[in-house]
Amino acid sequence: MDQNLNIAEIRKDYTLLELSIEKLAKNPIEQFQIWFQQAIAAQVNEPNAMTLATVNNAGMPNARIVLLKGIENNSFIYFTNYNSQKGRELAENPNAALVFFWPELQRQVRIEGQVKKISNEASIAYFNSRPIESQIGAIVSPQSQKIADRTVLENAFTNIKNNLNNTPLEKPEHWGGYALSPQKIEFWQGRASRLHDRFCFELHAENWELTRLAP
Ligand SMILES: Cc1cc2nc3c(=O)[nH]c(=O)nc-3n(C[C@H](O)[C@H](O)[C@H](O)COP(=O)(O)O)c2cc1C
């Protein structure tokens, strides 16, 4: 069987919803929040999972999924290891992009902007709110580095877990949040015959300008 032929035959027509300029909020953050609530109501699987794209100083892009953990001061917050590949790339180049795909609603949201580390206090507050296992995971994982095998992680995990003695764990220096401040936010609603609705908000002199884009 020709596997490529099967892939090419996967096809979906998008007829569920539509998006018009009249239906959009004037502010894209507000519009994002409306769509996010609708994604939750529609029981989208992992609605806060987003692709984060970064670019290193050689111009090479890289993308991976991270979880949105909040929107603060109009910025999109996520947490990670500051020494990871993404952390190193963001230190070299703060420009980044986020993409959400909510298939159950036939929607995509694309966000471009610049990333900054959030305050250490805010990272500590979030770290302390995480389940203990996730805290230990963040402590023991030298994210994105080469490791010999799984036991390296498991031994380090068990070692901390067995020596807790009810003492709270401290957030490691190398772990914390980033806030992406958007310059551009695009809302995409799938439509029939590939004539999708696309609306793009761009920030110019503190005003959001809205345009329709061809699909
Ligand atoms: C659903 C999902 C959620 C994830 N959430 C996070 C996250 O919030 N933070 C994080 O550092 N990595 C998260 N990851 C793992 C990243 O995709 C990635 O493997 C890791 O951060 C290392 O990326 P890097 O080497 O480019 O730095 C998630 C992966 C998936 C599939």
The ligand as an SDF file (V2000), in Angstrom:
LIG
                    3D

 31 33  0  0  0  0  0  0  0  0999 V2000
    1.1190   18.7310   25.3650 C   0  0  0  0  0  0  0  0  0  0  0  0
    2.5260   19.1610   25.7030 C   0  0  0  0  0  0  0  0  0  0  0  0
    2.7220   20.1370   26.6640 C   0  0  0  0  0  0  0  0  0  0  0  0
    4.0250   20.5620   26.9830 C   0  0  0  0  0  0  0  0  0  0  0  0
    4.1810   21.5800   27.8670 N   0  0  0  0  0  0  0  0  0  0  0  0
    5.4310   22.0470   28.1330 C   0  0  0  0  0  0  0  0  0  0  0  0
    5.6060   23.1970   28.9630 C   0  0  0  0  0  0  0  0  0  0  0  0
    4.6410   23.8480   29.4270 O   0  0  0  0  0  0  0  0  0  0  0  0
    6.8770   23.5890   29.2220 N   0  0  0  0  0  0  0  0  0  0  0  0
    7.9620   22.9400   28.7050 C   0  0  0  0  0  0  0  0  0  0  0  0
    9.0880   23.3460   28.9990 O   0  0  0  0  0  0  0  0  0  0  0  0
    7.8270   21.8910   27.8840 N   0  0  0  0  0  0  0  0  0  0  0  0
    6.5830   21.4190   27.5750 C   0  0  0  0  0  0  0  0  0  0  0  0
    6.4220   20.3540   26.7280 N   0  0  0  0  0  0  0  0  0  0  0  0
    7.6430   19.7130   26.1590 C   0  0  0  0  0  0  0  0  0  0  0  0
    8.1710   20.5510   24.9790 C   0  0  0  0  0  0  0  0  0  0  0  0
    7.3750   20.3170   23.8310 O   0  0  0  0  0  0  0  0  0  0  0  0
    9.6430   20.2560   24.6560 C   0  0  0  0  0  0  0  0  0  0  0  0
    9.8370   18.8790   24.4280 O   0  0  0  0  0  0  0  0  0  0  0  0
   10.6000   20.6970   25.7710 C   0  0  0  0  0  0  0  0  0  0  0  0
   10.1900   21.8980   26.3690 O   0  0  0  0  0  0  0  0  0  0  0  0
   12.0300   20.8420   25.2510 C   0  0  0  0  0  0  0  0  0  0  0  0
   12.0380   21.8020   24.2090 O   0  0  0  0  0  0  0  0  0  0  0  0
   13.3900   22.5550   23.7480 P   0  0  0  0  0  0  0  0  0  0  0  0
   14.4690   21.4890   23.6820 O   0  0  0  0  0  0  0  0  0  0  0  0
   13.0900   23.1460   22.4210 O   0  0  0  0  0  0  0  0  0  0  0  0
   13.7120   23.6030   24.7770 O   0  0  0  0  0  0  0  0  0  0  0  0
    5.1340   19.9460   26.3530 C   0  0  0  0  0  0  0  0  0  0  0  0
    4.9280   18.9590   25.3830 C   0  0  0  0  0  0  0  0  0  0  0  0
    3.6340   18.5910   25.0490 C   0  0  0  0  0  0  0  0  0  0  0  0
    3.4500   17.5770   23.9520 C   0  0  0  0  0  0  0  0  0  0  0  0
  1  2  1  0
  2  3  1  0
  2 30  2  0
  3  4  2  0
  4  5  1  0
  4 28  1  0
  5  6  2  0
  6  7  1  0
  6 13  1  0
  7  8  2  0
  7  9  1  0
  9 10  1  0
 10 11  2  0
 10 12  1  0
 12 13  2  0
 13 14  1  0
 14 15  1  0
 14 28  1  0
 15 16  1  0
 16 17  1  0
 16 18  1  0
 18 19  1  0
 18 20  1  0
 20 21  1  0
 20 22  1  0
 22 23  1  0
 23 24  1  0
 24 25  2  0
 24 26  1  0
 24 27  1  0
 28 29  2  0
 29 30  1  0
 30 31  1  0
M  END
$$$$
